[in-house]
Amino acid sequence: MNLYLPLKLLITLLLFCLSCIANAQNETPKDSTSNQLDEIVISQEKKTFTNSNGNIKVDVANSVYSTIPNPVDLLSKLPSVQVSTDRESISIVGKGNPLIYIDGQKGTITDLNALSVADIKTIEIIKNPSSKYEAEGRAVILITRKLSKKDSFRTEISEVASFKKHYNNYLGFNSSFKKGKLEWKANFNYNKLNPWEKHTLEYEIPKASIISNYDVMANTHRNQYIFGGGMYYKIKEEDYFSINVNGKLQSDTFDINTFTFNQNQDVVNNVFTLSDNSSKKDFVNAFVNYSKKIKSIDTQLFAGFQYSNFNQHLKSLVANNYNETDFELSQNRDQKFNVDVFSGRVDLEKKFKNEMDLEYGALYLKAKSVSNADIFDFEKNSNEISDYDFKEENLAAYIQFSGKLKKIDFSFGLRAENTNVYAKFRTQISPSIDKNYTNLFPKANITFPIDSTKSIILDYAKSIVRPKYSSLSQIATYINPYFLYGSSINLGPAFVDEISSTIQYLDKTLKFGYYQTKDVVNPTFVFNEETNVLMITDINFKRETGFTIDLTLPFTYKFWTATNSLVFAKSKTEDDAALLHPSKPYLYYYSNNTFKLPKDFSFVLSFWGMTKQNDGIFERKANFIVDLSLAKTFGKNWSCTLNYNDIFKATTYTDAFSINNINSKFKYWVDANEISIAVRYSFGKIKDSEYKEKSVNESENRIR
């Protein structure tokens, strides 16, 4: 890392200086009422990035991004978006996990994997979503697909060869067919992956006179089958019926090797733990939608039903070798988790002639999960069986009114949600959770135009962050005889209040934001004094407060297009069980630079990083990541992309915190250094597909 530090600093300084120089070359358009304030295009031609009110919109169809084989990798190249190394989750810097919408309709990362990049027109990152989006989520990723009415077909085949520590392969097929009022879509992806993981932990428990550390590494062999299919039938011009099914089937085999040092008072042990694991994770999602225009009252009606199922089965056989003796079997762990979710919703929208819009609707959701744990202890020759049932019902209603008064745009909305939660162990009489609560979630947005090139936007939003259903299960991962990774059955939702103000000038934005999160979710330690086993799990902390200053500077100069983003942030997390120290601000920076070269070549250099973070409890060291890619299109059917990601091998995270009188320091190594070759071949063509699907379940992201 130190060897690369001067080069990193040089690259960062050079690119930002070049950005400023190129930005100075942009012509400032004359103040004209013909310029639109709701979206300011970076230049007169079609450009990759536009920026409005702090929301970034990316023209995928007419950029180098159309050559990326899958949507998840595409998102990872966009500003503020970070994709986890297992490709299972997406986050926005300063906002957490976003909601995903496809053509204005709710989706998940599984739905993303079922999309073809060739069908995507634009992607927009919305950092202050209105109340028409549900209360869960402080940001939205909105994907808009190409639309057309012509009868035709299209099939696309993509292949990605990825070289990390081990070889990974992604193979995909996407096809669509349209004839008259009927349209079909289908896709199938097979991924053979070999992810590598490693982390270390040092911890101290002064109360018990325990000092310990471990080094753990896991190599996984994973098979993924991703599938999707659906039908869309256009009844009338504004009426349609659709049905869709998609899912992901995943099987893993992985060994976890752990070297542990543990000192309990005067007793010292060096333990080598070998854990053989097999896991299955299956997800299936199906929904039926119906939309109709009620002409008598000039209102658009939507009704839909959705069913989702997630099933996980984890088996682990654990053996320990104490102080270089022989391996002895320790535990045989058999853990299962299943969740079923059914939901139905109705939405109505009425547009008035005076630029006013009224939206209202309701949703009902019912979820049921079952968690089973069967653990045999070889040392004690005993078997422990535990069954945990969880049920949740959610009833929600919302109303939103938006429009324009003179030159001022406004949007006011209110959402009410009633939640009923009941959970218990089957061997217990009293429930572990028995809650019934109702919450209101207001949202407001007002835009004041100063002139045709400048405006000021004010936003307020109250939102909720619910735990995933899988985090409410009993499934735990055995690391060594002294340490477990566990879930939290008592985890509750977090509530966020946020206000912000945005100054827009042409395509530049400067945004100020302040937020307060009650019952924020963070990791903690639970120590069992009888067994001397330490478990890390998630709980609700007291609160988190923070502010952000977000500057977005996109520009285009000749063959060079860039988007630069700077986020200055300071947050403070508080909890009575944690050791508090002064919080410090940190800086997130991002720059994506695309160069259109002769002969249909495109070169992309992007980098992002963060300075050292300290929120009063958790400390994380700085990091700096650089990615390169070179793309080439061959005619209308072939494209090839060469990627070199994390070229400095710098994707490591070092965290430190003290809680419950336990001091700890983690270090994670992420297998992000990658060279990949992507090839895509397509034939046939559909122009402006009318295919629509709408997710009914607003808690779909919680299932996995």
Order of alpha helices (4+ residues) and beta strands (2+ residues): alpha-beta-beta-beta-alpha-beta-beta-beta-beta-alpha-beta-beta-beta-beta-beta-beta-beta-beta-beta-beta-beta-beta-beta-beta-beta-beta-beta-beta-beta-beta-beta-beta-beta-beta-beta-beta-beta-beta-beta-beta-beta-beta-beta
